[in-house]
Amino acid sequence: MTTRDPAISAATDTFGRQKPVRVLIALRISYLTDESTSLERQLADARQYIEMKVAQGLDWVEVGVARDAHVSATKQSPFERAELGHWINERAPEFDLILFWKLDRFIRKVLDMQDMIRWAAEHGNKAFASVTEPIFDMTGPFQHMIITLFSALAEMEAGNTAMRVRSFRESVREQRRWPGGMPAYGFEVYKGEDGAAYLRQNPHQVKVIRQIANRLLATEDTPAIIADGLNARKEPTPRGTRPSKRIQDSGREYKWTAAGIRKMLKSEALMGWKMESRPVSGKKYYRTTPVIDATGNKIRIAEPIFTDEEWGKLQDHLNERTFHVSSPTNVTPFLDVILCGYCKGKMRLHVSRRPKKDGTVKEYPKFRCVSPRMVDDRTRHGCENQQSWDPGRLIATFEHHLMEQFGDQQVEERIYVVGENNETRMREIEELVPVIMADMLPGRRYGTALTRPEAEKMLDSLNAEYAALSKQPTGDRWEYRSLGKTWRQLWETSEVPEMEKLMRKNGVQFLCYKDSFELRIPERLKV
């Protein structure tokens, strides 16, 4: 009596004659750098397995290969994967059996396996087979039990793998070692003499970063203009340095964007700090922040791309400027200066366009409040008391108030003079304390009775340091430098962006109410 092949029952015609078993080879890997179970090895072993079946007198025929790289089986079921999902959802009539190198290459969740079993029963009793696990048998009355058992084991292994990764990252959290993953743009991973992974600067990427920063600080170029230039010269984006196979196969390209440049330049990873993702309270996303060691200090794992002075200037510039991507007619003048009087939120120039019978389009511009608020579980823009104003009337009113109150005064530009560096450390402590306190919540790093004293000791040390620094005199101060013109002269000779920048730096605000307006100016500017 011969042993019955797993797929024979699913591949016989109405007369009981054996038909060819059409085999779909399913390959999956999380990272292409995993040589031990690379796609090439999986494919070679699968084809050798098919040859073995043919040598045993079975008519197995390869009909296709589904390659899925950079895919996690715990995050994507077979139905959701790019290539295997296409075969399952669109080309099911073309194969009888799915052959995989090992079950965990195919599935890692019990529920996913149960879904596949139901799908197989509903699609001609498709079969499954594993190249490296002979015990995985689709024959006999216990086939579903065996499959479910293997799926449970695979799911347990996936959980163990995640636990090992978390354990490793926690063990090296306060060390200079790189815990794994894709480093920030500007850096690359290398192996040290001890065999561990570390970070170092990537010379070409650092050159690109510094070019971007220099253009922002030395010219009037916006991030959008810089992004266009980088795209024109085909400079790879941070994500484009390691594109996914799906993007490559689709022919699409990653593009530099104004938002992407701004986000990259604001990341403290550029200063060589070790970073980690932390959940944002009440939100579904995470925020990347520097790792803090037991002494309450950040951990530097690579040489910084900028000096402290360069970093400070760059951040001041990014915080000072508003990068608004819109059509030129929608650029809001005096943003952060003209505000809603009721909620103190920003006023933006909104342009409605309506087509006319003659084919032209009429525009209806107006200033209005854009502060978000929830109405019936939906986000609405504009506070409850919002009003809208004609741009011409509003700007003219703003000019009238401005000239009436201090049009003949000399214009002074407020600049920040750095003296002693105590403020820098004090601001750093102010940022560190809430992070440590958040880690003392239940379930977090210092959320147990065993670890809480360590956090309290850290907080006591930081509080004592802060108290000592606050008592020391500091040389940091504001100074005012005359520009040699009156506000009236400057208004008549300057462009709006220059006036807007100067008013923001001096703290000028123009508040709009339904029936009135209020110009708020610092005490130093008042007559």
C-alpha positions in Angstrom: 0.0 0.0 0.0 1.5 3.3 -1.0 1.4 6.5 1.1 -1.2 9.0 -0.1 0.2 12.4 -1.1 -1.3 15.4 0.7 -2.5 17.0 -2.4 -3.8 13.9 -4.4 -7.3 14.2 -3.0 -7.5 17.8 -4.2 -6.1 17.0 -7.6 -8.1 14.1 -9.1 -10.6 14.4 -11.9 -14.1 13.1 -12.0 -12.9 9.6 -13.2 -10.4 9.3 -10.3 -7.4 9.8 -12.4 -4.6 11.8 -10.9 -4.1 15.3 -12.2 -0.9 17.3 -12.0 -0.6 19.1 -8.6 -0.1 22.7 -9.4 2.2 24.1 -6.7 2.4 27.8 -5.7 5.7 28.5 -3.8 5.1 31.1 -1.1 8.2 33.0 0.1 8.4 35.5 3.0 11.1 37.2 4.9 11.0 40.2 7.3 14.4 41.6 6.3 16.4 40.9 3.2 19.6 40.9 5.2 18.5 37.6 6.9 20.8 35.3 4.9 20.0 32.1 6.9 16.4 32.0 5.5 16.8 34.3 2.5 14.3 34.2 -0.3 16.8 32.6 -2.5 17.4 29.7 -0.1 13.7 29.2 0.5 13.1 29.1 -3.3 16.0 26.6 -3.9 14.8 24.3 -1.1 11.2 24.4 -2.3 12.2 23.5 -5.9 14.4 20.7 -4.6 11.4 19.5 -2.6 9.2 19.5 -5.7 11.9 17.5 -7.6 11.9 14.9 -4.8 8.1 14.5 -5.1 8.5 14.1 -8.9 11.2 11.4 -8.3 8.7 9.6 -6.0 6.4 9.4 -9.0 4.1 12.3 -8.1 3.1 14.8 -10.7 4.0 18.1 -9.0 4.3 21.2 -11.2 5.5 24.6 -10.1 3.1 27.2 -11.5 4.3 30.4 -9.7 6.3 32.0 -6.9 4.9 34.6 -4.5 7.8 36.7 -3.1 7.0 38.9 -0.1 10.0 40.7 1.4 10.0 43.1 4.4 6.7 41.6 5.5 5.9 40.6 9.1 3.7 37.6 9.4 2.4 38.8 12.7 1.2 42.1 11.1 0.0 40.9 7.7 -2.1 37.8 7.0 -1.5 35.9 3.7 -4.5 37.7 2.3 -2.9 41.1 2.9 0.5 40.5 1.4 1.4 42.0 -1.9 2.2 38.9 -4.0 0.7 36.0 -2.0 -2.4 38.0 -1.4 -2.7 38.6 -5.2 -2.5 34.9 -5.9 -5.0 33.9 -3.1 -7.5 36.7 -3.9 -7.2 36.8 -7.7 -5.5 33.7 -9.0 -6.8 30.9 -6.8 -8.0 28.7 -9.8 -4.4 28.5 -11.0 -2.9 26.4 -8.2 -3.8 23.4 -5.9 -1.2 23.6 -3.2 0.7 26.3 -1.4 4.3 25.2 -0.6 6.3 27.1 2.0 9.8 26.7 3.5 8.6 26.6 7.1 5.2 27.3 8.7 6.4 30.5 10.3 7.4 31.8 6.9 3.7 31.4 5.9 1.7 32.2 9.1 2.4 33.1 12.7 -1.1 33.6 14.1 -3.7 30.9 14.9 -6.6 33.0 13.7 -4.8 33.6 10.3 -4.3 29.8 9.9 -8.0 29.1 10.7 -9.0 31.7 8.1 -6.7 30.0 5.5 -8.2 26.6 6.3 -11.7 28.0 5.8 -10.6 29.7 2.6 -9.0 26.4 1.4 -12.2 24.4 2.0 -14.2 27.0 0.1 -11.8 27.1 -2.9 -11.6 23.5 -4.0 -9.9 22.0 -0.9 -6.6 23.6 -1.5 -3.7 22.0 0.3 -0.6 23.3 2.2 2.8 21.7 2.6 6.0 22.6 4.4 9.5 21.9 3.0 11.3 21.5 6.3 8.6 20.1 8.5 7.7 16.5 7.5 5.3 16.2 10.4 3.2 18.9 8.8 0.7 16.6 7.1 -2.5 17.6 5.3 -3.8 14.0 5.1 -6.0 12.2 7.5 -8.8 13.3 9.8 -6.5 15.3 12.2 -5.1 17.6 9.5 -6.8 20.7 10.9 -5.8 19.9 14.5 -2.1 19.5 13.4 -2.2 22.7 11.4 -3.8 24.7 14.3 -1.2 23.3 16.7 1.6 24.4 14.4 0.1 27.8 14.1 -0.2 28.1 17.8 3.5 27.2 18.2 4.4 29.7 15.5 2.5 32.4 17.2 4.2 31.6 20.5 7.6 31.8 18.8 6.6 35.2 17.3 5.8 36.4 20.8 9.1 35.0 22.1 10.9 36.8 19.3 9.3 40.1 20.1 10.1 39.6 23.8 13.8 38.8 23.0 14.0 42.0 20.9 12.4 44.1 23.7 14.8 42.5 26.2 17.8 43.1 24.1 16.9 46.7 23.5 16.2 47.3 27.1 19.6 45.8 28.1 21.5 48.2 25.8 19.1 51.1 26.3 21.6 53.2 28.3 24.7 52.0 26.3 26.2 53.6 23.3 25.4 50.5 21.2 22.9 50.7 18.4 19.9 48.5 19.3 18.9 47.8 15.7 16.6 49.3 13.0 17.0 52.0 10.5 19.2 54.9 11.8 18.3 58.5 11.3 19.2 60.2 8.0 22.8 61.3 8.3 24.1 58.2 10.1 25.0 54.6 9.3 25.5 51.4 11.3 28.9 49.8 11.6 30.3 46.9 13.6 32.8 47.8 16.3 35.8 45.8 17.4 33.7 44.1 20.1 31.3 42.9 17.3 28.5 45.1 18.5 26.6 47.6 16.3 27.4 51.4 16.6 26.5 54.5 14.7 28.7 56.9 12.7 28.1 59.8 10.4 27.4 59.1 6.7 29.6 61.7 4.9 27.3 62.2 1.9 24.1 62.4 3.9 25.7 64.8 6.4 26.8 67.0 3.4 23.1 67.1 2.2 21.8 68.0 5.6 24.3 70.8 6.1 23.5 72.1 2.5 19.8 72.2 3.4 20.4 74.0 6.7 22.8 76.5 5.2 20.3 77.4 2.4 17.5 77.9 5.0 19.6 80.2 7.2 21.5 82.1 4.5 18.8 82.5 1.8 15.1 83.1 1.4 14.6 79.6 0.1 11.7 77.8 1.7 11.8 74.0 2.4 9.5 73.5 -0.6 12.0 75.2 -2.9 14.8 73.1 -1.4 12.8 69.9 -1.8 12.2 70.7 -5.4 15.9 71.1 -6.0 16.7 67.8 -4.2 14.1 66.0 -6.3 15.4 67.6 -9.5 18.9 66.2 -8.9 17.5 62.8 -7.9 18.9 63.0 -4.4 17.7 59.9 -2.5 15.3 60.7 0.4 15.9 59.3 3.9 13.3 56.6 3.2 14.6 56.2 -0.4 18.0 55.0 0.9 16.2 51.8 1.8 13.2 51.5 -0.4 10.7 48.7 0.0 10.4 46.0 -2.7 6.8 47.0 -3.3 7.8 50.6 -4.1 10.6 49.4 -6.3 8.4 47.0 -8.3 5.7 49.7 -8.7 8.2 52.1 -10.3 7.4 54.8 -7.8 10.0 57.0 -6.2 10.2 58.6 -2.8 10.1 62.4 -2.9 11.5 65.1 -0.7 8.8 67.3 0.8 8.8 70.5 2.8 7.2 68.7 5.8 9.8 66.0 5.6 12.7 68.4 5.6 11.2 70.3 8.5 10.7 67.1 10.5 14.2 65.9 9.7 15.9 69.1 10.8 13.9 69.2 14.1 14.9 65.7 15.2 17.4 65.7 18.0 18.9 62.5 16.5 21.0 64.9 14.3 22.8 65.9 17.4 23.9 62.3 18.0 21.5 61.5 20.8 20.1 58.0 21.2 16.4 58.2 20.5 13.4 56.1 21.5 9.6 56.2 20.7 7.3 57.1 23.5 3.5 57.0 23.4 1.7 60.4 23.3 -1.0 60.6 26.0 -4.5 60.4 24.5 -3.1 59.8 21.0 -2.6 56.8 18.7 0.9 57.9 17.6 4.3 58.0 19.2 6.8 60.8 19.6 10.6 60.2 19.3 12.6 61.6 22.2 16.2 61.2 23.5 16.9 58.3 25.8 17.6 59.4 29.4 20.1 57.4 31.5 20.0 56.8 35.3 21.7 60.1 36.0 19.1 62.1 34.1 21.3 62.9 31.1 20.9 62.2 27.4 23.0 59.5 25.8 25.2 60.5 22.8 25.9 57.6 20.5 27.4 59.4 17.5 29.2 62.6 16.7 26.7 65.5 16.3 26.2 66.9 12.8 25.8 70.5 14.2 27.5 72.4 17.0 25.3 73.6 19.8 25.4 77.1 18.4 24.5 75.9 14.9 21.7 73.7 16.3 20.2 76.6 18.3 20.2 79.0 15.3 18.6 76.3 13.1 15.8 75.6 15.7 15.1 79.3 16.2 14.8 79.7 12.5 12.5 76.7 12.1 10.3 77.9 15.1 10.2 81.4 13.8 9.1 80.7 10.2 5.8 79.3 9.2 6.0 77.0 6.2 2.6 77.1 4.5 2.2 75.0 1.4 -0.6 76.4 -0.7 -1.2 78.4 -3.9 0.2 81.9 -3.9 -3.2 83.5 -3.6 -3.8 81.6 -0.3 -0.6 82.6 1.5 -1.8 84.3 4.7 -0.1 87.7 5.4 0.8 88.5 9.0 0.2 84.9 10.2 0.9 84.8 14.0 0.3 88.5 14.2 -3.4 88.9 13.2 -5.3 86.6 15.6 -8.8 85.8 16.6 -9.7 87.9 19.6 -11.9 85.2 21.2 -9.7 82.2 21.1 -6.3 83.8 20.3 -6.0 81.3 17.4 -4.6 81.9 14.0 -6.4 83.7 11.3 -5.9 82.3 7.8 -6.8 83.7 4.4 -9.4 81.4 2.9 -10.3 81.8 -0.8 -13.6 80.4 -2.1 -13.9 80.0 -5.9 -17.1 79.8 -7.8 -17.3 79.3 -11.6 -19.3 81.9 -13.5 -21.5 81.4 -16.6 -18.9 82.9 -18.9 -16.4 80.3 -17.8 -14.3 82.5 -15.6 -13.9 81.8 -11.8 -14.7 84.4 -9.2 -12.7 84.4 -6.0 -14.1 85.3 -2.6 -11.2 85.8 -0.2 -11.7 86.3 3.5 -9.8 86.0 6.8 -11.3 83.6 9.3 -10.3 81.7 12.5 -9.1 78.2 12.0 -8.9 76.9 15.6 -10.1 73.3 15.7 -13.0 72.2 17.8 -15.1 69.1 18.1 -18.8 69.3 17.0 -20.8 66.0 17.1 -17.6 64.0 17.2 -16.2 65.8 14.1 -13.5 68.3 13.8 -14.6 71.8 12.8 -12.3 74.7 12.1 -13.2 78.0 13.7 -14.1 78.8 17.3 -17.7 79.3 18.3 -17.5 83.1 18.1 -15.6 83.2 14.8 -16.1 86.0 12.3 -14.8 86.5 8.8 -13.3 89.7 7.4 -12.6 91.1 4.0 -8.8 91.0 3.6 -8.5 94.6 2.3 -10.6 96.1 5.1 -8.7 94.0 7.8 -5.2 94.9 6.6 -6.2 98.6 6.3 -7.6 98.5 9.8 -4.4 96.9 11.1 -2.3 99.5 9.4 -4.4 102.3 10.9 -4.0 101.0 14.5 -0.3 100.3 14.0 0.5 103.8 12.6 -1.8 105.6 15.1 -0.1 104.0 18.2 3.6 104.0 17.2 4.0 104.9 13.5 6.6 107.6 14.3 8.6 105.6 16.7 12.0 104.2 15.8 11.9 100.5 14.9 14.0 98.3 17.2 14.7 94.7 16.6 14.8 92.5 19.6 17.7 90.0 19.7 18.7 87.4 22.2 22.1 87.7 23.7 23.6 84.5 25.2 25.6 84.8 28.3 26.0 82.1 30.9 24.8 78.7 29.8 22.8 77.9 32.9 19.5 78.4 31.0 20.4 75.6 28.6 20.8 73.0 31.4 17.8 74.3 33.2 15.6 74.0 30.1 17.0 70.5 29.7 16.1 69.6 33.2 12.6 71.0 32.7 12.2 68.7 29.7 13.6 65.6 31.5 11.5 65.8 34.7 8.1 65.2 33.0 9.5 62.3 31.1 10.8 60.6 34.2 7.5 61.2 36.0 5.7 59.7 33.1 7.9 56.6 33.4 6.7 56.3 37.0 3.1 55.5 36.0 2.0 51.8 36.4 3.3 49.6 33.7 6.1 51.9 32.7 9.9 51.7 33.3 9.8 53.0 37.0 6.2 52.0 37.7 6.9 49.3 40.3 7.9 49.5 44.0 11.3 48.1 43.1 12.2 50.7 40.5 10.3 53.8 41.8 13.1 54.7 44.4 15.6 54.9 41.5 13.4 57.4 39.7 12.8 59.4 42.9 16.5 59.6 43.5 17.0 60.9 39.9 14.3 63.5 40.4 15.8 64.6 43.7 19.2 65.0 42.0 17.7 67.0 39.1 15.6 69.2 41.5 18.7 70.0 43.6 20.7 70.8 40.4 17.9 73.0 39.1 17.6 74.9 42.4 21.3 75.6 42.5 21.4 76.8 38.9 18.4 79.1 39.4 20.2 80.9 42.1 23.2 81.6 40.0 23.2 84.9 37.9 22.7 84.4 34.2 23.9 86.6 31.4 21.2 85.7 28.9 19.1 88.7 28.0 17.1 90.5 25.3 18.7 93.5 23.7 17.1 96.0 21.3 18.9 97.2 18.2 17.6 100.3 16.3 17.1 99.8 12.6 17.3 103.5 11.8 13.7 103.8 10.5 10.3 104.6 12.0 7.5 102.0 11.8 5.8 104.2 9.2 8.9 104.3 7.0 9.4 100.6 7.3 5.7 99.9 6.5 6.0 102.0 3.3 9.3 100.6 2.1 9.3 96.9 3.2 7.7 93.8 1.9 5.1 92.0 4.0 7.3 89.0 5.0 9.9 91.4 6.4 7.3 93.3 8.4 5.7 90.1 9.6 9.0 88.7 10.8 9.9 91.8 12.7 6.4 92.0 14.4 6.6 88.4 15.5 10.1 88.9 17.0 8.8 92.0 18.9 5.6 90.3 20.1 3.1 92.5 18.2 -0.4 91.0 18.0 -3.6 92.3 16.4 -6.8 90.8 17.9 -10.0 90.7 15.9 -13.5 90.8 17.5 -16.9 91.1 15.9 -17.2 94.9 16.4 -13.8 96.0 17.4 -10.0 95.4 17.2 -7.2 95.5 19.7 -3.5 96.1 19.0 -1.3 94.5 21.6 2.3 95.7 21.7 5.1 95.2 24.3 5.6 97.8 26.9 8.9 98.9 25.4 7.2 99.8 22.1 4.5 102.0 23.7 4.8 105.7 23.6 
